[in-house]
Amino acid sequence: TSIQDQSSTLANQGGWFLVAENKPFEAGMSGYLELTNESADTKYVSADAAKWVFKAPFDTTPPTVSISAPSVTLTKDGPVTFTITYDGADSITLKPEDISFGVSGTAWGEPSVSGSGTTTRTVTISSVTGDGTLNLYLAPGTASDAAGNLAPSAGPSQAFAVDNTAPA
């Protein structure tokens, strides 16, 4: 919605007034233009024409995100790293709270995130304990593009094994 004061006491003033821009409206879709004077009385504003101008397609494509294979497939205590790659992102906000694990057994670890720029981050799993397997999941919204589209969730990654059981 755009509110502009185009007040005039004379009818048929001519000219075009911009009332909105960058609003998604696709060809072939129904829609309407409603004008009001935003007053509590019974007056209304009418227009004898509306001009639609095509500027560019509206961007609804979110950035993509992928998780690499783990740096090792078997560990006792880590660390294990994963590379997170984004395509089409203008801002990356990935933090440890956005990472969850798929767990089998008693395996566990502490995630951290490093890196800068708009393409990659490194997730490091340290202080690995227990026995079993771990893989990663990323929450949605860990990156965005200039249009405000958010990256989807990602995962599961390929799992890595944790083995802290001594041979019998």
C-alpha positions in Angstrom: 0.0 0.0 0.0 1.2 3.5 -0.9 -0.4 6.6 0.5 0.3 9.9 -1.4 -1.5 13.2 -1.2 -2.5 14.2 -4.7 -5.0 16.8 -3.5 -6.7 19.0 -6.1 -9.9 21.0 -6.1 -10.1 20.8 -9.9 -11.3 17.8 -11.9 -9.4 16.3 -14.8 -5.9 17.4 -13.7 -4.3 14.9 -16.0 -0.9 13.3 -15.5 0.1 10.0 -13.8 0.8 9.5 -10.1 2.8 6.6 -8.8 0.8 4.9 -6.1 2.9 1.7 -5.7 6.0 0.1 -7.0 7.8 -3.3 -6.6 4.5 -5.1 -5.9 4.2 -8.6 -7.3 1.6 -8.7 -10.1 1.9 -11.3 -12.7 0.4 -11.0 -16.2 -2.8 -13.0 -16.5 -3.6 -12.7 -12.8 -6.7 -10.8 -11.6 -6.2 -7.8 -9.5 -7.5 -4.3 -8.8 -6.5 -0.8 -7.9 -8.4 0.7 -5.0 -8.2 4.4 -4.2 -9.5 6.0 -1.0 -9.1 9.3 0.7 -8.7 7.6 4.1 -11.3 9.8 5.7 -14.2 8.9 8.0 -16.8 10.7 5.8 -18.6 9.3 2.8 -16.3 10.9 0.2 -14.3 8.7 -2.2 -11.6 9.1 -4.7 -12.1 7.8 -8.2 -9.8 7.6 -11.2 -10.6 7.1 -14.8 -7.5 5.2 -15.7 -4.7 3.1 -14.2 -1.4 2.5 -16.0 0.5 -0.7 -15.4 4.2 -0.6 -16.2 6.3 -3.7 -16.5 9.7 -3.1 -14.7 11.2 -6.6 -14.1 10.2 -10.0 -12.9 9.7 -10.2 -9.1 12.4 -12.3 -7.5 11.0 -15.2 -5.5 13.9 -17.6 -5.9 15.6 -18.3 -2.6 19.4 -19.0 -2.2 20.3 -22.7 -2.2 22.3 -24.4 0.5 24.3 -27.7 0.4 26.3 -29.6 3.0 29.6 -31.4 2.0 30.6 -34.9 3.1 32.3 -34.9 6.5 36.1 -34.4 6.6 36.5 -37.9 8.1 34.1 -40.9 8.2 35.3 -42.3 11.6 36.5 -40.5 14.7 37.0 -41.0 18.4 36.8 -37.4 19.5 36.9 -35.1 16.5 37.1 -32.5 15.2 35.1 -33.2 12.1 34.4 -30.4 9.5 31.7 -29.9 6.9 31.7 -27.2 4.2 28.3 -25.4 3.8 27.9 -23.9 0.4 25.4 -21.2 -0.6 24.4 -20.1 -4.1 22.6 -16.8 -4.6 23.0 -15.5 -1.1 23.8 -11.9 -0.3 24.0 -12.4 3.4 24.8 -15.5 5.5 23.7 -15.7 9.2 24.5 -19.4 10.0 25.3 -19.8 13.7 25.7 -22.9 15.9 22.0 -22.7 17.1 20.9 -23.3 13.5 22.6 -26.7 13.5 21.0 -29.9 14.7 22.1 -33.5 14.6 20.7 -36.8 13.4 22.0 -39.2 16.1 22.3 -42.9 16.4 23.6 -44.4 19.7 25.2 -42.0 22.2 27.3 -40.0 19.8 27.4 -36.2 20.4 29.5 -33.2 19.6 29.6 -29.4 19.9 29.2 -27.4 16.6 30.9 -24.1 15.7 30.8 -22.0 12.6 33.6 -20.1 10.9 34.1 -18.1 7.7 33.0 -15.0 6.0 31.6 -13.8 2.6 28.5 -14.9 0.8 29.5 -18.4 -0.5 30.7 -20.8 2.2 31.0 -21.5 5.9 32.8 -24.2 7.8 31.0 -26.1 10.5 33.4 -27.9 12.9 32.1 -30.5 15.3 34.4 -30.7 18.3 34.4 -32.4 21.7 32.9 -35.5 20.1 31.9 -38.2 22.6 30.0 -41.5 22.7 29.4 -44.2 20.2 27.2 -44.2 17.1 26.8 -41.8 14.1 26.1 -38.1 13.7 24.9 -36.1 10.7 23.9 -32.5 10.3 20.7 -30.6 9.6 20.5 -26.8 9.0 17.5 -24.8 10.0 15.8 -22.7 7.3 16.7 -19.0 7.0 20.5 -19.3 7.4 21.0 -17.0 4.4 19.0 -14.5 2.4 19.3 -12.7 -1.0 18.7 -9.0 -1.8 15.0 -9.6 -2.4 14.6 -11.0 1.1 14.2 -14.6 0.1 15.4 -17.0 2.8 17.5 -20.2 2.2 15.6 -23.4 2.9 16.6 -26.0 5.5 19.3 -28.5 4.5 20.2 -32.0 5.4 20.7 -34.6 6.4 24.4 -34.6 5.6 26.4 -37.8 5.1 26.9 -39.3 8.6 30.2 -39.9 10.3 30.9 -42.7 12.8 32.0 -42.1 16.4 33.7 -45.0 18.1 34.9 -44.8 21.7 34.4 -48.5 22.6 37.7 -50.4 23.3 38.2 -53.7 21.6 37.1 -56.7 23.7 
